[in-house]
């Protein structure tokens, strides 16, 4: 699969550290010369990650394919009786990222709906161009959740997110969503810088003095490794 990054794609770079570095990063953001401010209140991010039977999305990331895609259903806040979210197709071309998302009506994850019914509800709300891809890659692998902080520079060109308190729930062999049995995971935080691709030349100035190193990171890959033990 070869993808061409659209003009509206973002340049994305990640930094990974242990959770005890959280306040060090917060201080770095607050003292940065670009005068970052909180964009939103912190909130819980939840995702259902899907893949093929042969884990094509997982393997694509592991092998470092320059062009790749992953599919997830995302919503915010706690898991209530009904949740409202989007089915997202997240594309990656080298360090450029972009996504397409489609609104899905309310889903009931804690009622009587099994994965077959839930996936059918998602499928019918997709445009035709994505229906076949969904059918091939619609096997629920994991649900994860984490807390996210949002920051934005004074010129509105750069966003920073910090994700922490990660939880993973294995879905591979369950008929119904597993929201109770957590899998042990590493206690890490992920800071990500996101900005317009035309701002690429300012990267060195932006990341100078970052107290941790940049690193490849995928929450989906980390989650699969946690539930499989590999």
VOBA-1610 file (N, C-alpha, C; in pm, whole numbers, padded with zeros to 5 digits, always signed):
BEGIN
Unk+00085-00120+00000Unk+00000+00000+00000Unk+00087+00124+00000Unk+00065+00213-00097Unk+00140+00338-00102Unk+00042+00453-00083Unk+00071+00538+00014Unk-00014+00651+00044Unk+00058+00781+00012Unk-00014+00876-00039Unk+00039+01010-00061Unk-00021+01103+00043Unk+00063+01165+00122Unk+00013+01252+00229Unk-00054+01375+00170Unk-00179+01401+00208Unk-00247+01520+00157Unk-00186+01648+00215Unk-00218+01759+00153Unk-00161+01887+00197Unk-00203+01924+00338Unk-00317+01873+00383Unk-00365+01907+00517Unk-00317+01807+00622Unk-00225+01718+00585Unk-00171+01624+00683Unk-00082+01697+00783Unk-00062+01635+00899Unk+00016+01697+01005Unk+00149+01625+01022Unk+00246+01700+01067Unk+00373+01641+01107Unk+00357+01601+01252Unk+00392+01476+01284Unk+00370+01425+01419Unk+00499+01364+01472Unk+00535+01401+01593Unk+00653+01344+01656Unk+00621+01312+01801Unk+00664+01193+01847Unk+00626+01146+01980Unk+00749+01136+02071Unk+00722+01153+02200Unk+00823+01138+02304Unk+00764+01047+02411Unk+00843+00951+02457Unk+00794+00852+02552Unk+00880+00855+02677Unk+00816+00849+02793Unk+00889+00849+02920Unk+00806+00775+03024Unk+00867+00750+03139Unk+00794+00690+03250Unk+00706+00795+03317Unk+00604+00750+03387Unk+00504+00841+03441Unk+00561+00942+03540Unk+00673+00911+03606Unk+00726+01006+03703Unk+00786+01130+03636Unk+00796+01128+03500Unk+00843+01247+03428Unk+00729+01343+03393Unk+00610+01311+03435Unk+00493+01390+03393Unk+00508+01539+03426Unk+00540+01571+03550Unk+00546+01712+03589Unk+00668+01782+03528Unk+00772+01706+03497Unk+00886+01764+03425Unk+00843+01813+03288Unk+00762+01733+03220Unk+00712+01772+03088Unk+00614+01889+03098Unk+00528+01886+03197Unk+00433+01995+03216Unk+00509+02127+03237Unk+00614+02124+03316Unk+00694+02245+03338Unk+00764+02292+03211Unk+00813+02196+03133Unk+00877+02234+03006Unk+00778+02303+02913Unk+00657+02251+02908Unk+00553+02312+02823Unk+00520+02453+02873Unk+00502+02468+03002Unk+00463+02597+03057Unk+00570+02704+03037Unk+00696+02662+03038Unk+00805+02758+03027Unk+00854+02778+02883Unk+00795+02707+02789Unk+00839+02716+02650Unk+00813+02856+02596Unk+00902+02903+02511Unk+00892+03038+02457Unk+00772+03058+02366Unk+00711+02949+02319Unk+00591+02961+02235Unk+00465+02979+02318Unk+00481+02985+02449Unk+00372+03022+02538Unk+00250+02930+02520Unk+00270+02803+02548Unk+00160+02707+02537Unk+00060+02727+02650Unk-00068+02712+02615Unk-00176+02718+02712Unk-00263+02593+02697Unk-00332+02557+02804Unk-00423+02443+02794Unk-00535+02475+02695Unk-00557+02382+02602Unk-00660+02401+02500Unk-00795+02353+02550Unk-00797+02240+02620Unk-00918+02185+02679Unk-00884+02135+02819Unk-00988+02103+02893Unk-00967+02033+03018Unk-00921+01891+02987Unk-00847+01831+03079Unk-00806+01691+03062Unk-00930+01604+03051Unk-00922+01500+02970Unk-01038+01412+02955Unk-00991+01270+02925Unk-01083+01176+02942Unk-01055+01035+02916Unk-01078+01007+02768Unk-00981+00942+02707Unk-00992+00898+02567Unk-01006+00746+02567Unk-01104+00696+02494Unk-01129+00552+02483Unk-01124+00509+02337Unk-01066+00393+02312Unk-01055+00342+02175Unk-01084+00193+02170Unk-01154+00152+02066Unk-01162+00012+02028Unk-01076-00003+01904Unk-00971-00083+01911Unk-00885-00105+01795Unk-00923-00234+01725Unk-00934-00223+01593Unk-00969-00336+01508Unk-00850-00375+01422Unk-00851-00499+01376Unk-00745-00545+01286Unk-00798-00665+01209Unk-00718-00715+01118Unk-00754-00837+01045Unk-00721-00960+01130Unk-00764-01076+01084Unk-00731-01202+01153Unk-00580-01221+01164Unk-00509-01173+01063Unk-00363-01194+01058Unk-00286-01074+01113Unk-00355-00983+01180Unk-00290-00868+01245Unk-00211-00781+01145Unk-00271-00751+01033Unk-00201-00675+00930Unk-00161-00535+00977Unk-00250-00468+01049Unk-00219-00333+01097Unk-00105-00337+01198Unk-00109-00435+01287Unk-00003-00451+01387Unk+00130-00478+01318Unk+00133-00570+01223Unk+00257-00605+01154Unk+00311-00487+01074Unk+00222-00410+01014Unk+00265-00295+00936Unk+00343-00196+01022Unk+00298-00179+01146Unk+00368-00089+01236Unk+00500-00149+01284Unk+00496-00277+01321Unk+00616-00344+01370Unk+00727-00341+01265Unk+00690-00365+01139Unk+00789-00369+01031Unk+00831-00229+00985Unk+00766-00126+01040Unk+00803+00010+01005Unk+00766+00051+00865Unk+00653-00002+00812Unk+00610+00036+00678Unk+00591+00187+00670Unk+00639+00246+00563Unk+00630+00392+00550Unk+00487+00439+00527Unk+00403+00351+00471Unk+00262+00382+00450Unk+00179+00279+00527Unk+00090+00326+00612Unk+00008+00231+00689Unk-00122+00297+00734Unk-00215+00212+00775Unk-00346+00258+00818Unk-00391+00172+00935Unk-00461+00232+01030Unk-00523+00155+01136Unk-00664+00209+01159Unk-00749+00123+01212Unk-00890+00158+01229Unk-00928+00145+01376Unk-01001+00244+01424Unk-01044+00242+01564Unk-01176+00315+01578Unk-01247+00280+01683Unk-01367+00354+01723Unk-01330+00432+01849Unk-01350+00563+01847Unk-01307+00649+01958Unk-01423+00725+02017Unk-01423+00733+02150Unk-01516+00820+02220Unk-01447+00876+02344Unk-01511+00975+02405Unk-01450+01045+02518Unk-01538+01031+02643Unk-01473+01035+02758Unk-01546+01027+02884Unk-01559+00884+02931Unk-01644+00865+03029Unk-01660+00733+03088Unk-01743+00643+02998Unk-01742+00514+03029Unk-01822+00418+02953Unk-01960+00410+03017Unk-02053+00483+02962Unk-02189+00484+03012Unk-02270+00378+02939Unk-02399+00376+02969Unk-02488+00281+02903Unk-02483+00296+02751Unk-02482+00422+02707Unk-02473+00450+02564Unk-02352+00539+02540Unk-02277+00511+02437Unk-02163+00595+02404Unk-02179+00648+02262Unk-02127+00766+02239Unk-02132+00830+02108Unk-01990+00858+02063Unk-01954+00809+01947Unk-01818+00829+01901Unk-01806+00823+01751Unk-01682+00813+01705Unk-01652+00811+01562Unk-01568+00688+01527Unk-01595+00633+01412Unk-01507+00531+01356Unk-01401+00605+01276Unk-01274+00584+01313Unk-01165+00661+01254Unk-01071+00570+01174Unk-01027+00623+01060Unk-00925+00558+00979Unk-00804+00649+00986Unk-00701+00603+01056Unk-00583+00686+01081Unk-00469+00644+00988Unk-00428+00738+00905Unk-00325+00712+00805Unk-00191+00767+00851Unk-00085+00699+00806Unk+00050+00743+00836Unk+00136+00727+00711Unk+00205+00833+00675Unk+00302+00829+00566Unk+00431+00890+00619Unk+00527+00804+00655Unk+00647+00849+00724Unk+00608+00924+00851Unk+00646+01050+00864Unk+00611+01125+00986Unk+00486+01210+00969Unk+00418+01197+00855Unk+00296+01273+00832Unk+00174+01187+00868Unk+00078+01247+00934Unk-00041+01175+00973Unk-00168+01250+00939Unk-00272+01177+00910Unk-00404+01236+00887Unk-00508+01127+00910Unk-00632+01167+00923Unk-00736+01068+00948Unk-00869+01112+00890Unk-00952+01013+00868Unk-01090+01035+00828Unk-01178+00970+00934Unk-01285+01038+00970Unk-01370+00982+01074Unk-01517+00996+01037Unk-01595+00900+01085Unk-01737+00892+01052Unk-01817+00870+01180Unk-01917+00952+01198Unk-02000+00946+01317Unk-02080+00816+01318Unk-02086+00753+01433Unk-02164+00631+01451Unk-02270+00659+01557Unk-02395+00619+01533Unk-02499+00639+01635Unk-02462+00570+01766Unk-02540+00593+01867Unk-02511+00541+02000Unk-02485+00389+01997Unk-02381+00350+02069Unk-02350+00208+02085Unk-02366+00171+02232Unk-02415+00052+02255Unk-02433+00002+02391Unk-02331-00108+02415Unk-02224-00074+02489Unk-02117-00171+02513Unk-02141-00257+02635Unk-02233-00216+02720Unk-02252-00293+02844Unk-02390-00358+02849Unk-02459-00359+02737Unk-02590-00424+02731Unk-02579-00562+02671Unk-02674-00599+02589Unk-02680-00734+02533Unk-02617-00743+02394Unk-02568-00633+02343Unk-02508-00635+02210Unk-02373-00707+02212Unk-02357-00806+02124Unk-02226-00870+02112Unk-02146-00798+02004Unk-02021-00842+01982Unk-01936-00773+01887Unk-01993-00779+01745Unk-02059-00887+01712Unk-02115-00900+01577Unk-02218-00790+01551Unk-02306-00765+01649Unk-02408-00661+01633Unk-02344-00522+01632Unk-02246-00500+01718Unk-02181-00370+01726Unk-02108-00337+01596Unk-02040-00434+01542Unk-01968-00410+01417Unk-02064-00385+01300Unk-02176-00451+01304Unk-02276-00428+01199Unk-02327-00285+01204Unk-02348-00232+01323Unk-02393-00093+01337Unk-02289+00004+01284Unk-02162-00026+01305Unk-02056+00060+01252Unk-02050+00052+01100Unk-02063-00069+01049Unk-02049-00091+00905Unk-02154-00017+00824Unk-02276-00016+00871Unk-02383+00046+00792Unk-02371+00197+00787Unk-02289+00256+00874Unk-02274+00401+00874Unk-02151+00448+00796Unk-02085+00356+00727Unk-01967+00391+00649Unk-02003+00418+00503Unk-01929+00506+00438Unk-01948+00520+00292Unk-01897+00395+00222Unk-01941+00374+00101Unk-01907+00251+00029Unk-01758+00228+00015Unk-01680+00334+00005Unk-01536+00318-00018Unk-01465+00251+00100Unk-01529+00250+00219Unk-01465+00191+00336Unk-01530+00059+00380Unk-01640+00024+00321Unk-01714-00094+00368Unk-01633-00223+00355Unk-01568-00243+00241Unk-01491-00366+00222Unk-01371-00371+00317Unk-01305-00259+00334Unk-01190-00256+00426Unk-01236-00291+00567Unk-01350-00238+00607Unk-01400-00266+00741Unk-01428-00415+00759Unk-01492-00477+00660Unk-01526-00618+00672Unk-01401-00705+00692Unk-01293-00670+00626Unk-01170-00748+00636Unk-01099-00723+00769Unk-01111-00602+00821Unk-01031-00560+00937Unk-01115-00530+01061Unk-01233-00589+01070Unk-01326-00552+01177Unk-01322-00645+01297Unk-01209-00707+01323Unk-01199-00797+01438Unk-01148-00717+01558Unk-01231-00700+01661Unk-01188-00621+01778Unk-01072-00689+01849Unk-00967-00612+01873Unk-00847-00667+01938Unk-00834-00620+02082Unk-00841-00491+02102Unk-00829-00438+02239Unk-00916-00313+02253Unk-00950-00282+02377Unk-01003-00151+02414Unk-00898-00088+02506Unk-00863+00035+02479Unk-00775+00104+02574Unk-00834+00238+02613Unk-00787+00288+02725Unk-00830+00419+02774Unk-00713+00486+02842Unk-00713+00618+02839Unk-00607+00695+02903Unk-00655+00838+02923Unk-00581+00911+03005Unk-00612+01052+03030Unk-00524+01137+02940Unk-00583+01239+02879Unk-00509+01324+02785Unk-00517+01470+02826Unk-00400+01536+02824Unk-00389+01680+02842Unk-00366+01744+02706Unk-00425+01861+02686Unk-00415+01930+02557Unk-00353+02069+02576Unk-00257+02101+02490Unk-00195+02233+02493Unk-00184+02287+02351Unk-00188+02421+02341Unk-00178+02485+02210Unk-00091+02609+02221Unk-00007+02631+02120Unk+00083+02746+02122Unk+00005+02876+02100Unk+00065+02986+02137Unk-00005+03115+02129Unk-00039+03151+01985Unk+00040+03101+01888Unk+00011+03130+01747Unk-00082+03028+01683Unk-00133+02935+01764Unk-00230+02834+01721Unk-00177+02738+01614Unk-00046+02729+01600Unk+00011+02644+01496Unk+00056+02508+01548Unk+00073+02495+01679Unk+00129+02372+01734Unk+00043+02322+01848Unk+00016+02193+01847Unk-00057+02129+01957Unk+00035+02028+02024Unk+00019+02015+02153Unk+00088+01913+02230Unk-00016+01836+02311Unk-00007+01705+02306Unk-00092+01622+02392Unk-00002+01535+02479Unk-00047+01510+02600Unk+00021+01418+02691Unk-00079+01313+02736Unk-00046+01187+02713Unk-00133+01074+02749Unk-00070+00997+02865Unk-00151+00965+02964Unk-00101+00895+03084Unk-00212+00807+03141Unk-00174+00727+03240Unk-00270+00635+03305Unk-00339+00546+03202Unk-00260+00467+03133Unk-00312+00380+03028Unk-00370+00251+03088Unk-00485+00211+03033Unk-00547+00084+03071Unk-00583+00009+02944Unk-00565-00123+02947Unk-00590-00207+02829Unk-00682-00321+02866Unk-00779-00350+02778Unk-00875-00460+02797Unk-00871-00549+02673Unk-00837-00673+02692Unk-00825-00769+02582Unk-00964-00805+02528Unk-00980-00799+02395Unk-01108-00830+02331Unk-01098-00946+02233Unk-00985-01009+02221Unk-00961-01102+02111Unk-01049-01226+02113Unk-01079-01275+02231Unk-01153-01402+02239Unk-01285-01387+02314Unk-01341-01268+02310Unk-01466-01244+02383Unk-01580-01219+02285Unk-01694-01277+02315Unk-01812-01253+02232Unk-01871-01116+02259Unk-01860-01073+02385Unk-01911-00943+02427Unk-01794-00855+02472Unk-01809-00724+02466Unk-01699-00636+02507Unk-01652-00664+02650Unk-01523-00679+02667Unk-01463-00697+02798Unk-01423-00561+02853Unk-01492-00516+02957Unk-01466-00386+03017Unk-01425-00400+03163Unk-01400-00522+03206Unk-01372-00547+03348Unk-01231-00599+03373Unk-01185-00692+03291Unk-01057-00757+03315Unk-00945-00680+03246Unk-00869-00604+03324Unk-00760-00524+03269Unk-00635-00608+03251Unk-00552-00565+03158Unk-00422-00627+03135Unk-00314-00536+03192Unk-00216-00594+03259Unk-00107-00514+03314Unk-00025-00453+03200Unk+00007-00324+03213Unk+00085-00254+03111Unk+00192-00170+03177Unk+00291-00129+03097Unk+00393-00040+03147Unk+00333+00096+03181Unk+00381+00156+03287Unk+00330+00288+03328Unk+00413+00395+03258Unk+00372+00431+03139Unk+00444+00530+03061Unk+00354+00648+03028Unk+00415+00755+02985Unk+00342+00869+02930Unk+00392+00894+02789Unk+00304+00944+02705Unk+00338+00973+02566Unk+00305+01119+02538Unk+00407+01195+02502Unk+00385+01334+02461Unk+00398+01340+02310Unk+00302+01403+02245Unk+00305+01413+02100Unk+00292+01558+02056Unk+00378+01598+01964Unk+00372+01730+01903Unk+00310+01716+01766Unk+00212+01802+01736Unk+00139+01794+01611Unk+00132+01934+01550Unk+00174+01945+01425Unk+00172+02077+01364Unk+00167+02064+01212Unk+00128+02173+01148Unk+00116+02177+01004Unk+00249+02140+00938Unk+00243+02065+00829Unk+00364+02020+00762Unk+00449+02136+00710Unk+00386+02252+00687Unk+00460+02369+00641Unk+00545+02431+00752Unk+00525+02385+00874Unk+00599+02437+00989Unk+00720+02350+01019Unk+00750+02256+00932Unk+00856+02157+00955Unk+00992+02221+00981Unk+01024+02331+00915Unk+01155+02394+00929Unk+01180+02447+01069Unk+01075+02464+01147Unk+01089+02518+01283Unk+01099+02409+01388Unk+01113+02283+01343Unk+01111+02172+01438Unk+01224+02182+01541Unk+01346+02210+01495Unk+01459+02215+01587Unk+01437+02317+01698Unk+01382+02431+01661Unk+01355+02534+01761Unk+01246+02489+01856Unk+01150+02418+01802Unk+01036+02375+01882Unk+01075+02275+01990Unk+01159+02178+01955Unk+01187+02068+02046Unk+01317+02084+02125Unk+01381+02197+02111Unk+01506+02214+02185Unk+01478+02206+02336Unk+01569+02143+02404Unk+01562+02128+02550Unk+01448+02038+02598Unk+01386+01961+02508Unk+01287+01864+02555Unk+01358+01768+02650Unk+01305+01746+02770Unk+01378+01666+02869Unk+01376+01515+02845Unk+01308+01469+02740Unk+01308+01326+02705Unk+01332+01313+02556Unk+01366+01194+02512Unk+01398+01171+02371Unk+01274+01133+02291Unk+01280+01168+02162Unk+01172+01126+02074Unk+01183+00975+02050Unk+01069+00913+02021Unk+01068+00768+02005Unk+00945+00726+01926Unk+00960+00621+01846Unk+00842+00561+01784Unk+00755+00502+01893Unk+00626+00520+01879Unk+00535+00463+01979Unk+00398+00443+01918Unk+00338+00331+01948Unk+00202+00302+01906Unk+00127+00242+02024Unk+00021+00308+02066Unk-00057+00253+02177Unk-00119+00119+02138Unk-00155+00105+02012Unk-00212-00022+01967Unk-00108-00133+01976Unk+00011-00107+01925Unk+00118-00207+01932Unk+00151-00241+02077Unk+00165-00140+02161Unk+00194-00165+02302Unk+00085-00249+02367Unk-00039-00223+02330Unk-00151-00297+02388Unk-00151-00443+02344Unk-00125-00466+02216Unk-00120-00603+02167Unk-00005-00678+02233Unk+00106-00614+02251Unk+00218-00678+02319Unk+00182-00711+02464Unk+00106-00622+02526Unk+00067-00646+02666Unk-00025-00766+02678Unk-00124-00779+02588Unk-00221-00888+02603Unk-00165-01022+02552Unk-00066-01017+02463Unk-00010-01140+02409Unk+00117-01183+02483Unk+00180-01088+02552Unk+00302-01119+02623Unk+00425-01130+02534Unk+00417-01072+02413Unk+00532-01079+02320Unk+00597-00942+02306
//
